[in-house]
């Protein structure tokens, strides 16, 4: 088996790409995927999300190694340079940067094919087979999203304990990893239209942005940064 991964993202309506606070990373040969969603209220949320996503792909974390892994990411994250003309910047910078994280390690050799995931917050993984949802992690219902999900912080202190999940994979399966706005939209639509999973699996780089803009304007998709990382298991 082998993996084929594609990533799509778009910022909030009217925002610049430089304002994007979601991040994703993947490594097809090593079967690693990660999506992080920076908390907009924190300082340098986008760069911290990028550090977490890249750090997971460089060296995946597990439930037992997560605290030590976060410390490695904190040491690799440069301290913020505060703009002295902005009176509020120093206080915000001292509070640190925050982001959700969902990381996935897929194993396709040396035994049964499987995925193992760790999550802090509400970025989500969806395991889809033949257009049907097999697993939603860590959020299973649209009503379970909150305004205050757990977050990984860049400052000193104990890292939150991650949630973990795993599953068996087959050829043709899709693993969809996405930030919270798209995850909430997907679960909401899936209550009445299961074909949403096939639709998401068929999006391309030229259709993702128009889809997100249209869904926002219709009111179903929150006006937030949106990221989708899609992985397909091939023979």
C-alpha positions in Angstrom: 0.0 0.0 0.0 1.0 3.6 -0.5 -0.4 7.0 0.5 -1.4 9.9 -1.7 -2.0 13.1 0.2 -3.3 16.5 -0.9 -3.8 19.6 1.2 -6.3 22.5 0.6 -6.7 25.7 2.6 -8.4 29.1 2.4 -8.4 32.0 4.8 -11.5 33.8 6.1 -13.6 35.8 3.7 -11.7 39.0 2.7 -8.5 38.0 4.5 -5.0 37.7 3.0 -3.2 34.4 2.8 -0.6 35.9 5.3 -3.5 36.0 7.8 -4.1 32.2 7.7 -3.8 30.7 11.1 -4.4 27.1 10.1 -1.4 24.9 9.3 -1.0 21.4 7.8 1.9 19.1 7.0 2.3 15.6 5.6 4.9 13.1 4.6 3.6 10.4 2.2 6.5 7.9 2.5 6.4 7.9 6.3 2.6 8.1 6.5 2.4 11.2 8.7 -0.4 13.8 8.6 -1.0 16.8 10.8 -3.4 19.8 11.0 -3.2 22.6 13.6 -5.5 25.5 14.1 -4.1 28.6 15.7 -6.2 30.4 18.3 -6.9 33.9 16.8 -6.9 35.5 20.2 -3.3 34.4 20.9 0.0 36.0 19.6 1.6 34.5 16.5 -1.1 31.8 16.4 -0.3 30.9 12.7 3.4 30.4 13.2 2.8 28.3 16.3 0.3 26.1 14.4 2.9 25.7 11.7 5.5 24.6 14.3 3.1 22.0 15.7 2.1 20.5 12.4 5.7 20.4 11.1 6.9 19.1 14.4 4.5 16.2 14.3 5.5 15.2 10.8 9.2 15.4 11.8 8.7 13.2 14.9 5.2 12.0 15.8 3.9 12.3 19.3 2.1 9.6 21.3 0.0 9.7 24.4 3.1 8.8 26.5 5.5 11.1 24.8 3.3 14.1 24.2 4.5 16.3 27.1 8.1 15.9 26.2 7.3 16.4 22.5 5.5 19.7 23.3 8.6 20.9 25.1 10.7 20.1 22.0 8.3 22.2 19.9 8.5 25.1 22.4 12.2 25.2 22.3 12.1 25.2 18.5 9.6 28.1 18.4 11.3 31.5 18.4 10.2 33.9 21.0 8.0 36.7 19.7 9.5 40.1 18.8 7.1 42.6 20.2 6.2 45.7 18.2 6.8 48.6 20.7 4.3 50.8 19.0 1.5 48.5 19.9 0.7 48.9 23.5 -1.2 45.7 23.8 1.4 43.5 22.1 3.7 42.8 25.0 0.9 41.6 27.3 -0.6 39.3 24.6 2.9 37.9 23.7 3.5 37.1 27.4 0.4 34.9 27.4 2.0 32.9 24.5 0.6 31.2 21.4 -2.1 28.5 21.3 -3.4 26.0 18.8 -5.2 22.8 18.4 -3.4 19.8 16.9 -4.4 16.6 15.3 -1.6 14.2 14.2 -2.0 10.9 12.4 0.6 8.1 11.9 -0.4 5.6 9.2 1.3 2.2 9.2 1.0 0.2 6.0 3.8 -2.3 6.4 5.0 -4.9 9.0 1.5 -6.1 10.0 -2.1 -5.0 9.6 -2.5 -1.6 8.0 -3.7 1.0 10.6 -3.9 4.6 11.6 -3.1 6.0 15.1 -4.1 9.6 16.0 -3.5 12.1 18.8 -5.6 15.2 19.3 -5.8 18.2 21.4 -8.8 20.4 20.6 -11.3 20.2 17.8 -9.4 19.7 14.6 -10.9 16.4 13.4 -10.1 13.1 11.6 -12.7 11.4 9.5 -12.1 7.8 8.3 -14.2 7.2 5.1 -14.6 3.9 3.2 -16.7 3.6 0.0 -18.3 7.0 0.8 -19.4 6.0 4.3 -18.0 7.4 7.5 -16.4 4.8 9.7 -14.9 7.0 12.4 -15.0 10.7 13.6 -12.3 11.8 16.0 -12.1 13.5 18.4 -15.5 15.2 17.9 -18.5 12.9 16.8 -21.4 15.3 16.8 -21.8 18.9 15.6 -23.2 20.0 18.9 -20.0 19.0 20.7 -17.9 21.8 19.3 -17.3 24.6 21.8 -15.8 28.1 21.8 -13.1 27.0 24.2 -11.5 23.7 23.0 -8.3 22.4 24.7 -5.2 24.0 23.2 -1.4 23.4 23.1 0.4 26.5 24.4 3.9 27.8 23.5 4.8 29.0 27.0 6.1 27.0 29.9 3.7 24.8 31.8 2.2 21.3 31.7 0.9 20.3 28.2 -2.7 19.0 28.0 -3.1 15.3 27.7 -4.1 14.3 24.2 -7.0 12.1 23.2 -6.0 9.1 21.2 -7.7 6.8 18.7 -6.8 4.1 16.1 -8.3 2.1 13.3 -7.6 -0.5 10.6 -7.2 0.7 7.0 -7.9 -0.9 3.6 -7.0 0.0 0.1 -9.3 2.8 -1.2 -9.9 4.3 2.3 -9.7 8.0 2.8 -8.5 9.8 5.9 -9.8 13.4 5.9 -8.2 15.7 8.5 -9.6 19.2 8.8 -9.8 22.3 11.1 -12.8 22.9 13.2 -15.0 25.0 10.9 -15.0 22.5 8.1 -15.3 19.6 10.6 -18.4 21.2 12.1 -19.9 21.8 8.7 -19.2 18.2 7.6 -20.8 16.6 10.6 -23.8 19.0 10.3 -24.4 18.2 6.7 -23.8 14.4 7.2 -26.9 14.2 9.4 -29.1 14.3 6.3 -26.6 13.9 3.4 -24.1 11.1 3.8 -22.8 11.8 0.3 -20.9 14.8 1.8 -18.0 12.5 2.5 -17.7 11.5 -1.2 -18.1 15.2 -2.1 -15.2 16.2 0.2 -13.1 13.4 -1.1 -13.6 14.8 -4.7 -12.6 18.4 -4.0 -9.6 19.7 -5.9 -7.3 22.8 -5.6 -9.5 24.7 -8.1 -12.8 23.8 -6.4 -11.9 24.0 -2.7 -11.8 27.8 -2.4 -15.1 28.4 -4.3 -16.8 25.7 -2.3 -15.7 27.3 1.0 -16.7 30.8 -0.1 -20.2 29.6 -1.2 -20.7 27.6 2.0 -19.8 30.6 4.1 -22.1 32.9 2.2 -25.0 30.5 2.5 -24.4 30.5 6.3 -23.6 26.8 6.8 -19.8 27.2 7.1 -18.4 29.5 9.8 -16.3 32.4 8.5 -13.0 31.0 9.7 -9.8 29.7 8.2 -10.5 26.3 6.5 -8.1 23.5 6.0 -8.6 20.0 4.5 -5.8 17.4 4.4 -7.0 14.3 2.4 -5.1 11.0 2.3 -6.1 8.1 0.0 -4.7 4.6 0.5 -3.6 3.2 -2.9 -2.4 -0.3 -3.8 
